[in-house]
Amino acid sequence: MEPIRITHQSANEQGWMFTVVVGNENDRTEHKVTLEHLYYHKLTRGKTDPENLVKRSFEFLLRREPKSSIFRSFNIQVIKNYFPEFEREMLNIA
């Protein structure tokens, strides 16, 4: 699997924003990802940190599509629109 590096960029009352880099120096993609507090708690019940949920979400996506197909900017919640099994799988990460 491709290396995944996550940088926490900011937080506010709604949630977090992360920069996610997938790949290595010569072949990488960069993604801006938002995660809302309510959705984070729905999926994790607070049993893991937000960065781990983002990492697991990218692992989930990379098992289904190449990194070049992942949106450059998105809210984690949209994944379920393309992959209905996303929430069920994420509920088991803690």
Backbone as CSV, one residue per row, in Angstrom:
resi,resn,N_x,N_y,N_z,CA_x,CA_y,CA_z,C_x,C_y,C_z
1,MET,0.841,-1.183,0.000,0.000,0.000,0.000,0.884,1.244,0.000
2,GLU,0.387,2.287,-0.617,1.086,3.572,-0.703,1.278,4.169,0.701
3,PRO,2.410,4.857,0.935,2.558,5.567,2.205,1.538,6.707,2.296
4,ILE,1.007,6.921,3.498,0.023,7.967,3.745,0.546,8.836,4.880
5,ARG,0.690,10.139,4.611,1.127,11.086,5.639,0.015,12.107,5.868
6,ILE,-0.321,12.316,7.127,-1.422,13.208,7.469,-0.888,14.347,8.321
7,THR,-1.262,15.564,7.936,-0.909,16.749,8.700,-2.196,17.432,9.120
8,HIS,-2.324,17.689,10.410,-3.491,18.397,10.925,-3.299,19.870,10.630
9,GLN,-4.187,20.442,9.866,-4.045,21.834,9.451,-4.767,22.814,10.370
10,SER,-6.003,22.511,10.701,-6.770,23.441,11.535,-7.959,22.735,12.153
11,ALA,-8.532,23.409,13.136,-9.738,22.904,13.789,-10.634,24.097,14.100
12,ASN,-11.928,23.858,14.106,-12.885,24.866,14.529,-14.056,24.167,15.206
13,GLU,-15.125,24.891,15.483,-16.238,24.279,16.210,-16.952,23.200,15.405
14,GLN,-16.808,23.188,14.080,-17.443,22.151,13.258,-16.598,20.894,13.103
15,GLY,-15.270,21.046,13.105,-14.434,19.870,12.889,-12.994,20.229,12.576
16,TRP,-12.361,19.387,11.760,-10.942,19.499,11.466,-10.702,19.572,9.966
17,MET,-9.535,20.113,9.605,-9.061,20.055,8.226,-7.668,19.435,8.248
18,PHE,-7.448,18.511,7.333,-6.172,17.809,7.233,-5.623,17.932,5.822
19,THR,-4.307,17.867,5.716,-3.647,17.664,4.430,-3.150,16.223,4.449
20,VAL,-3.486,15.490,3.412,-3.082,14.087,3.299,-2.238,13.932,2.043
21,VAL,-1.040,13.391,2.219,-0.151,13.126,1.087,-0.050,11.613,0.927
22,VAL,-0.339,11.152,-0.278,-0.291,9.723,-0.584,0.824,9.488,-1.597
23,GLY,1.713,8.561,-1.284,2.802,8.218,-2.193,4.135,8.710,-1.667
24,ASN,5.124,8.692,-2.547,6.470,9.113,-2.167,6.845,10.390,-2.911
25,GLU,8.054,10.844,-2.708,8.518,12.112,-3.291,8.301,12.202,-4.800
26,ASN,8.546,11.128,-5.514,8.490,11.150,-6.976,7.098,10.902,-7.555
27,ASP,6.209,10.353,-6.769,4.879,9.992,-7.266,3.888,10.136,-6.114
28,ARG,3.346,11.345,-5.965,2.469,11.595,-4.826,1.272,12.444,-5.224
29,THR,0.229,12.347,-4.420,-0.932,13.222,-4.560,-1.159,13.895,-3.213
30,GLU,-1.754,15.069,-3.258,-2.048,15.808,-2.028,-3.529,16.115,-1.984
31,HIS,-4.123,15.943,-0.800,-5.564,16.074,-0.628,-5.866,16.931,0.593
32,LYS,-6.851,17.809,0.468,-7.364,18.584,1.594,-8.663,17.912,2.026
33,VAL,-8.702,17.505,3.294,-9.824,16.703,3.780,-10.416,17.352,5.023
34,THR,-11.733,17.452,5.043,-12.402,17.945,6.238,-13.158,16.797,6.907
35,LEU,-13.263,16.910,8.223,-13.953,15.906,9.035,-14.741,16.648,10.103
36,GLU,-16.045,16.493,10.081,-16.897,17.161,11.057,-16.940,16.369,12.354
37,HIS,-17.050,17.103,13.477,-17.104,16.462,14.800,-18.220,15.422,14.886
38,LEU,-19.420,15.783,14.449,-20.561,14.865,14.567,-20.337,13.574,13.787
39,TYR,-19.782,13.686,12.585,-19.549,12.497,11.772,-18.428,11.647,12.379
40,TYR,-17.392,12.301,12.878,-16.310,11.592,13.571,-16.862,10.766,14.735
41,HIS,-17.699,11.367,15.553,-18.257,10.646,16.703,-19.227,9.539,16.274
42,LYS,-19.949,9.774,15.185,-20.843,8.734,14.672,-20.052,7.480,14.290
43,LEU,-18.909,7.678,13.615,-18.131,6.532,13.132,-17.236,5.899,14.188
44,THR,-16.731,6.692,15.127,-15.714,6.165,16.049,-16.172,6.081,17.494
45,ARG,-17.234,6.793,17.823,-17.681,6.896,19.223,-16.515,7.332,20.119
46,GLY,-15.576,8.092,19.532,-14.433,8.609,20.276,-13.379,7.577,20.633
47,LYS,-13.442,6.386,20.048,-12.511,5.301,20.396,-11.175,5.367,19.666
48,THR,-11.040,6.297,18.738,-9.771,6.518,18.044,-9.672,8.000,17.740
49,ASP,-8.506,8.475,17.385,-8.360,9.901,17.128,-8.748,10.240,15.687
50,PRO,-9.038,11.506,15.415,-9.460,11.903,14.062,-8.432,11.567,12.985
51,GLU,-7.139,11.720,13.280,-6.108,11.409,12.294,-6.160,9.939,11.887
52,ASN,-6.413,9.055,12.849,-6.504,7.631,12.525,-7.714,7.355,11.636
53,LEU,-8.826,8.014,11.893,-9.998,7.842,11.031,-9.680,8.302,9.601
54,VAL,-8.996,9.415,9.465,-8.624,9.901,8.133,-7.686,8.907,7.456
55,LYS,-6.695,8.413,8.183,-5.767,7.433,7.612,-6.510,6.175,7.164
56,ARG,-7.369,5.662,8.018,-8.133,4.456,7.663,-9.056,4.706,6.475
57,SER,-9.581,5.913,6.387,-10.441,6.262,5.250,-9.650,6.222,3.947
58,PHE,-8.407,6.709,3.977,-7.573,6.657,2.777,-7.152,5.227,2.460
59,GLU,-6.874,4.437,3.461,-6.571,3.020,3.197,-7.761,2.355,2.527
60,PHE,-8.955,2.654,3.012,-10.191,2.137,2.430,-10.283,2.542,0.955
61,LEU,-10.072,3.826,0.683,-10.162,4.311,-0.695,-9.109,3.672,-1.596
62,LEU,-7.884,3.557,-1.100,-6.798,3.007,-1.917,-6.987,1.527,-2.240
63,ARG,-7.781,0.822,-1.452,-8.110,-0.575,-1.784,-9.114,-0.651,-2.931
64,ARG,-9.724,0.486,-3.259,-10.778,0.505,-4.260,-10.454,1.318,-5.514
65,GLU,-9.480,2.224,-5.400,-9.156,3.070,-6.549,-7.737,3.600,-6.418
66,PRO,-7.139,4.008,-7.544,-5.785,4.574,-7.479,-5.808,5.957,-6.823
67,LYS,-4.685,6.347,-6.266,-4.614,7.634,-5.573,-4.964,8.797,-6.495
68,SER,-4.680,8.659,-7.767,-4.981,9.730,-8.728,-6.485,9.936,-8.927
69,SER,-7.297,8.969,-8.517,-8.748,9.085,-8.661,-9.419,9.694,-7.424
70,ILE,-8.685,9.824,-6.345,-9.252,10.384,-5.112,-9.340,11.890,-5.258
71,PHE,-10.499,12.465,-4.884,-10.691,13.911,-4.966,-9.560,14.641,-4.260
72,ARG,-9.173,15.780,-4.780,-8.099,16.593,-4.174,-8.599,17.343,-2.943
73,SER,-9.894,17.570,-2.854,-10.469,18.260,-1.717,-11.868,17.696,-1.471
74,PHE,-12.116,17.229,-0.249,-13.424,16.654,0.041,-13.660,16.518,1.533
75,ASN,-14.913,16.340,1.881,-15.326,16.032,3.239,-15.398,14.511,3.336
76,ILE,-14.846,13.952,4.384,-14.826,12.487,4.566,-16.209,11.875,4.366
77,GLN,-17.229,12.608,4.748,-18.596,12.082,4.688,-19.036,11.713,3.270
78,VAL,-18.443,12.308,2.220,-18.876,12.004,0.853,-18.470,10.598,0.410
79,ILE,-17.530,9.985,1.098,-17.087,8.641,0.699,-18.257,7.670,0.665
80,LYS,-19.165,7.789,1.625,-20.315,6.864,1.689,-21.210,6.972,0.464
81,ASN,-21.182,8.125,-0.226,-21.995,8.289,-1.427,-21.491,7.427,-2.579
82,TYR,-20.209,7.115,-2.575,-19.592,6.322,-3.632,-19.385,4.868,-3.219
83,PHE,-19.191,4.666,-1.918,-18.949,3.326,-1.380,-19.854,3.135,-0.157
84,PRO,-21.037,2.570,-0.350,-22.001,2.436,0.746,-21.482,1.645,1.949
85,GLU,-20.498,0.808,1.742,-19.963,0.002,2.840,-18.981,0.780,3.719
86,PHE,-18.660,2.007,3.350,-17.658,2.799,4.070,-17.973,2.932,5.557
87,GLU,-19.153,3.393,5.898,-19.478,3.613,7.310,-19.415,2.319,8.108
88,ARG,-19.938,1.261,7.548,-19.922,-0.030,8.261,-18.494,-0.467,8.546
89,GLU,-17.607,-0.295,7.581,-16.209,-0.685,7.785,-15.508,0.226,8.801
90,MET,-15.798,1.507,8.754,-15.156,2.444,9.667,-15.629,2.240,11.115
91,LEU,-16.837,1.757,11.296,-17.342,1.491,12.650,-16.497,0.440,13.380
92,ASN,-15.736,-0.337,12.636,-14.933,-1.423,13.226,-13.466,-1.077,13.405
93,ILE,-13.073,0.197,13.277,-11.641,0.508,13.345,-11.111,0.658,14.749
94,ALA,-11.958,0.932,15.707,-11.467,1.172,17.072,-11.123,-0.133,17.769
